[in-house]
């Protein structure tokens, strides 16, 4: 997931479908998120970028640095800007998209588009027909045609939670939802860990800044959401950048993925070190947790103040915003 300086936000989910992604290296879902953000200034432009690259290069390759096994996935995308939103589901080089005009929408590990399709690959339906999955005498339901499984309980939970609060959804609503481990929205197990979490505010008023809240570390129940705003002169934050290995990076060696380097950045390392201590001292852990959540609350309140302003934001006021938040968090971990 990510955002760019134009107020475009893209989220990506690996999905299960009747057809698997190719093991041959092509473009991963994360590649397409990055390229869509790099090359677009609107949600529709990002959609067009992603589907054109998908059609030209396909999707495939290993999602993990694992030379012994190739983990491949197809992808679904949520693509949003200040004025419009799209959901994009993909099957190989084929795709379908729905423009979201109202209500709430979630993506998860299952295909979510049904009969409302506003754009699609020109050969999508003929491809489904050629595979024997659909015939022209039936209504075309994308999820029914291409789905492998029916269980999308975590997607359903997110959607139902948001529907109950429709019209009154706040950043706090989204943060609470992303921290929900009971229903499997956030995962912390031996085999899988929620890598990072993000919430974005994209005001329709063009004079108000888009504000993004990043954990920058895994497991949102143990992390705090820190605000970031794109402005000229924004300060780079090396403490949340993974180390660079240059030509020695296993991803650049042939054969690839034969080693798994430590890609943790400084904030993540400090969080893990602190967690070992906290796990052994419940009282100290609860105290630090309260301090961290109070820090998060201060950031949320400060951003509410920025959004409620009538005057244009002075970029010099917030060019160090995310840098200072990360620096403060690290100091609490020490």
C-alpha positions as CSV (number, residue, x, y, z in Angstrom):
1,X,0.0,0.0,0.0
2,X,1.1,3.6,-0.5
3,X,0.3,7.1,-1.5
4,X,1.8,9.8,-3.6
5,X,2.1,13.6,-3.5
6,X,-1.0,14.0,-5.8
7,X,-3.3,12.4,-3.2
8,X,-3.5,9.0,-4.9
9,X,-3.7,6.0,-2.6
10,X,-3.4,2.4,-3.7
11,X,-3.8,-0.8,-1.6
12,X,-3.1,-4.3,-2.8
13,X,-4.3,-7.7,-1.6
14,X,-3.2,-11.1,-2.7
15,X,-6.2,-13.1,-3.8
16,X,-7.2,-16.7,-4.3
17,X,-8.8,-17.6,-7.6
18,X,-9.3,-20.5,-10.0
19,X,-6.1,-19.5,-11.8
20,X,-2.8,-19.0,-10.0
21,X,-0.2,-16.3,-10.9
22,X,2.7,-17.4,-12.9
23,X,5.9,-18.7,-11.1
24,X,7.9,-17.0,-13.9
25,X,9.1,-13.6,-12.8
26,X,6.9,-10.8,-14.0
27,X,5.3,-8.0,-12.0
28,X,4.2,-8.5,-8.4
29,X,1.2,-6.8,-7.0
30,X,3.5,-4.6,-4.9
31,X,5.4,-3.6,-8.1
32,X,2.2,-2.5,-9.7
33,X,1.3,-0.4,-6.6
34,X,4.7,1.3,-6.7
35,X,4.5,2.0,-10.5
36,X,0.9,3.1,-10.3
37,X,1.9,5.7,-7.7
38,X,5.0,6.8,-9.5
39,X,3.2,7.4,-12.8
40,X,-0.2,8.9,-11.9
41,X,-1.9,12.0,-10.5
42,X,-5.4,10.6,-10.3
43,X,-7.0,7.3,-9.3
44,X,-8.2,6.7,-12.9
45,X,-4.6,7.3,-14.2
46,X,-3.3,4.8,-11.7
47,X,-5.9,2.3,-12.8
48,X,-4.9,2.8,-16.4
49,X,-1.2,2.5,-15.6
50,X,-1.7,-0.8,-13.7
51,X,-3.8,-2.5,-16.3
52,X,-1.6,-1.5,-19.2
53,X,1.5,-2.9,-17.4
54,X,-0.5,-6.0,-16.4
55,X,-1.5,-6.6,-20.0
56,X,2.0,-6.0,-21.3
57,X,4.1,-7.8,-18.7
58,X,1.7,-10.0,-16.8
59,X,1.9,-10.8,-13.1
60,X,4.0,-13.4,-11.4
61,X,7.1,-14.2,-9.4
62,X,7.9,-15.0,-5.8
63,X,6.3,-13.0,-3.0
64,X,8.9,-14.3,-0.5
65,X,12.6,-14.5,-0.4
66,X,12.5,-18.2,-0.5
67,X,14.7,-20.1,-3.0
68,X,13.1,-23.4,-2.1
69,X,9.5,-22.6,-2.9
70,X,7.8,-20.0,-5.1
71,X,4.8,-18.3,-3.4
72,X,2.7,-16.7,-6.2
73,X,-0.5,-14.7,-5.9
74,X,-2.9,-12.8,-8.0
75,X,-3.9,-9.3,-6.8
76,X,-6.8,-7.0,-6.1
77,X,-6.5,-3.3,-5.7
78,X,-8.2,-0.4,-4.0
79,X,-7.3,2.8,-5.9
80,X,-8.5,6.2,-4.5
81,X,-8.0,9.9,-4.8
82,X,-9.9,12.9,-3.5
83,X,-12.7,12.5,-6.0
84,X,-13.1,8.9,-7.0
85,X,-12.4,5.3,-6.1
86,X,-11.9,2.1,-8.0
87,X,-11.7,-1.5,-7.1
88,X,-9.6,-3.6,-9.5
89,X,-9.6,-7.4,-9.6
90,X,-7.2,-9.4,-11.7
91,X,-6.8,-12.8,-13.3
92,X,-3.4,-13.2,-15.0
93,X,-3.4,-10.4,-17.6
94,X,-7.2,-10.1,-17.5
95,X,-9.0,-7.7,-15.2
96,X,-12.2,-6.0,-14.2
97,X,-12.8,-2.7,-12.4
98,X,-15.7,-1.1,-10.6
99,X,-15.9,2.6,-9.9
100,X,-17.1,3.2,-6.3
101,X,-19.5,6.2,-6.0
102,X,-20.9,5.8,-2.5
103,X,-21.0,3.6,0.6
104,X,-18.0,1.6,1.8
105,X,-15.9,-0.9,0.0
106,X,-13.3,-3.5,1.3
107,X,-10.9,-5.7,-0.5
108,X,-9.5,-8.9,1.0
109,X,-8.0,-12.3,-0.1
110,X,-11.0,-13.1,-2.3
111,X,-12.3,-11.5,-5.5
112,X,-14.9,-8.9,-4.7
113,X,-16.4,-7.7,-8.0
114,X,-19.7,-9.2,-9.0
115,X,-22.0,-7.9,-11.7
116,X,-21.3,-4.2,-11.5
117,X,-18.3,-3.7,-13.8
118,X,-17.4,-0.3,-15.2
119,X,-14.2,-1.3,-17.1
120,X,-12.7,-4.6,-18.1
121,X,-10.1,-6.3,-20.3
122,X,-11.6,-6.6,-23.8
123,X,-11.1,-10.3,-23.9
124,X,-12.1,-11.0,-20.3
125,X,-15.4,-12.7,-21.1
126,X,-14.2,-14.7,-24.1
127,X,-11.4,-15.9,-21.9
128,X,-13.8,-17.1,-19.2
129,X,-15.9,-18.8,-21.9
130,X,-12.9,-20.5,-23.4
131,X,-12.0,-22.0,-20.0
132,X,-15.5,-23.4,-19.6
133,X,-16.2,-21.2,-16.5
134,X,-19.0,-19.1,-18.1
135,X,-21.4,-19.2,-21.0
136,X,-23.1,-16.2,-22.7
137,X,-26.6,-17.3,-21.7
138,X,-25.7,-16.5,-18.0
139,X,-25.2,-13.1,-16.3
140,X,-21.5,-12.4,-15.9
141,X,-20.6,-12.3,-12.2
142,X,-16.8,-11.8,-12.0
143,X,-16.4,-13.4,-8.5
144,X,-18.5,-16.4,-9.3
145,X,-16.7,-17.0,-12.5
146,X,-13.2,-16.8,-11.3
147,X,-13.3,-17.5,-7.5
148,X,-11.6,-20.5,-6.0
149,X,-13.1,-20.1,-2.5
150,X,-16.2,-18.7,-0.9
151,X,-14.9,-17.9,2.6
152,X,-14.1,-14.2,2.8
153,X,-15.1,-13.7,6.5
154,X,-12.4,-11.2,7.2
155,X,-13.5,-9.0,4.3
156,X,-17.1,-9.3,5.4
157,X,-16.3,-8.3,8.9
158,X,-14.5,-5.1,7.8
159,X,-17.3,-4.2,5.5
160,X,-20.0,-4.7,8.1
161,X,-18.1,-2.8,10.7
162,X,-17.7,0.2,8.4
163,X,-21.3,0.0,7.2
164,X,-22.5,0.4,10.8
165,X,-20.5,3.6,11.1
166,X,-21.1,4.9,7.6
167,X,-21.1,8.7,7.6
168,X,-19.1,8.8,10.8
169,X,-16.0,6.9,9.9
170,X,-12.9,8.4,11.4
171,X,-9.2,7.6,11.5
172,X,-9.7,6.1,14.9
173,X,-12.4,3.8,13.4
174,X,-9.9,2.5,10.8
175,X,-7.1,2.1,13.3
176,X,-9.3,0.1,15.6
177,X,-10.4,-2.1,12.7
178,X,-6.8,-2.7,11.5
179,X,-5.8,-3.8,15.0
180,X,-8.6,-6.4,15.2
181,X,-6.9,-9.8,15.8
182,X,-9.9,-11.6,17.0
183,X,-11.5,-11.7,13.6
184,X,-8.2,-12.1,11.7
185,X,-7.9,-8.6,10.1
186,X,-4.5,-8.2,11.9
187,X,-2.4,-11.4,12.1
188,X,0.5,-12.3,14.3
189,X,1.3,-16.0,14.0
190,X,4.4,-18.1,13.5
191,X,3.7,-18.3,9.8
192,X,2.4,-14.9,9.0
193,X,2.6,-11.4,10.3
194,X,0.8,-8.2,9.3
195,X,3.8,-6.3,7.9
196,X,2.6,-2.7,8.3
197,X,-0.6,-0.7,8.4
198,X,-1.7,2.6,7.0
199,X,-4.7,4.9,7.1
200,X,-5.2,7.9,4.8
201,X,-7.4,11.0,4.9
202,X,-8.1,12.4,1.4
203,X,-10.1,15.6,1.8
204,X,-12.3,16.6,-1.1
205,X,-11.4,20.2,-0.4
206,X,-8.2,20.7,-2.6
207,X,-6.8,23.3,-0.1
208,X,-6.7,20.8,2.7
209,X,-3.7,18.4,2.7
210,X,-3.9,14.7,2.4
211,X,-2.8,13.1,5.6
212,X,-1.4,9.6,5.9
213,X,-0.8,7.6,9.1
214,X,1.9,4.9,9.0
215,X,2.9,2.3,11.6
216,X,6.2,1.7,9.7
217,X,6.5,-1.6,11.7
218,X,4.6,-4.9,11.8
219,X,1.6,-5.7,14.0
220,X,-0.5,-2.6,14.5
221,X,-1.5,-3.8,18.0
222,X,2.1,-3.2,19.0
223,X,2.8,-0.2,16.8
224,X,1.5,3.4,16.7
225,X,0.2,5.3,13.7
226,X,2.4,8.3,12.8
227,X,1.2,11.2,10.6
228,X,2.9,12.1,7.3
229,X,2.1,14.9,4.8
230,X,3.7,15.4,1.4
231,X,5.2,18.8,1.2
232,X,8.2,20.4,-0.5
233,X,11.3,19.8,1.6
234,X,9.8,16.9,3.5
235,X,12.6,15.3,5.6
236,X,13.7,11.8,4.7
237,X,13.6,9.3,7.6
238,X,16.5,6.8,7.3
239,X,15.4,5.1,10.5
240,X,12.4,3.5,8.7
241,X,14.3,2.7,5.5
242,X,15.5,-0.9,5.0
243,X,19.2,-1.3,4.6
244,X,20.8,-1.3,1.1
245,X,23.0,-4.2,0.2
246,X,24.0,-3.1,-3.3
247,X,25.4,-5.8,-5.5
248,X,25.5,-8.2,-2.6
249,X,21.7,-8.2,-2.2
250,X,20.4,-11.8,-2.8
251,X,17.7,-10.3,-4.9
252,X,20.3,-9.3,-7.5
253,X,22.3,-12.5,-7.5
254,X,21.7,-15.4,-9.8
255,X,20.2,-17.8,-8.8
256,X,18.0,-15.4,-6.7
257,X,16.7,-15.7,-3.2
258,X,19.4,-18.1,-2.0
259,X,19.9,-16.1,1.2
260,X,17.6,-14.0,3.3
261,X,19.3,-10.8,4.6
262,X,18.1,-8.9,7.6
263,X,16.0,-6.1,6.1
264,X,14.8,-4.7,9.4
265,X,15.2,-0.9,9.8
266,X,16.2,0.8,13.0
267,X,12.7,1.5,14.3
268,X,11.6,-2.1,13.8
269,X,14.8,-3.4,15.6
270,X,14.2,-1.1,18.5
271,X,10.5,-2.1,18.7
272,X,11.5,-5.8,18.8
273,X,14.1,-5.3,21.5
274,X,11.7,-3.3,23.6
275,X,9.0,-6.0,23.2
276,X,11.3,-8.7,24.6
277,X,11.7,-6.6,27.8
278,X,8.0,-5.8,27.9
279,X,6.9,-9.4,27.5
280,X,8.8,-10.2,30.7
281,X,7.5,-7.2,32.7
282,X,3.7,-6.8,32.4
283,X,3.5,-3.6,34.4
284,X,6.2,-1.9,32.5
285,X,4.7,-3.1,29.3
286,X,1.3,-1.6,30.1
287,X,2.9,1.7,31.1
288,X,4.8,2.0,27.9
289,X,1.7,1.0,25.9
290,X,-0.2,3.9,27.5
291,X,2.6,6.3,26.7
292,X,2.7,5.2,23.1
293,X,-1.0,5.4,22.6
294,X,-1.0,8.9,24.1
295,X,1.7,9.8,21.6
296,X,-0.5,8.5,18.8
297,X,-3.5,10.4,20.2
298,X,-1.5,13.6,20.2
299,X,-0.7,13.1,16.5
300,X,-4.3,12.5,15.6
301,X,-5.4,15.6,17.4
302,X,-2.7,17.7,15.8
303,X,-3.9,16.5,12.4
304,X,-7.5,17.3,13.2
305,X,-6.3,20.8,13.9
306,X,-4.6,21.1,10.6
307,X,-7.7,19.9,8.7
308,X,-10.0,22.4,10.6
309,X,-7.8,25.3,9.6
310,X,-9.2,27.8,7.1
311,X,-5.7,29.1,6.1
312,X,-3.4,27.3,3.7
313,X,-0.8,25.1,5.5
314,X,2.7,26.4,5.8
315,X,4.8,23.5,4.6
316,X,7.8,24.5,6.8
317,X,5.6,23.6,9.8
318,X,5.3,20.0,9.0
319,X,8.3,19.0,6.8
320,X,9.9,17.3,9.9
321,X,6.5,15.8,11.1
322,X,7.1,12.1,10.4
323,X,10.8,12.3,11.2
324,X,10.1,13.7,14.6
325,X,7.4,11.1,15.3
326,X,9.7,8.2,14.5
327,X,12.5,9.8,16.5
328,X,10.2,10.2,19.5
329,X,9.0,6.6,19.3
330,X,12.5,5.3,19.2
331,X,13.4,7.4,22.3
332,X,10.5,5.7,24.2
333,X,11.8,2.3,23.2
334,X,15.3,3.0,24.6
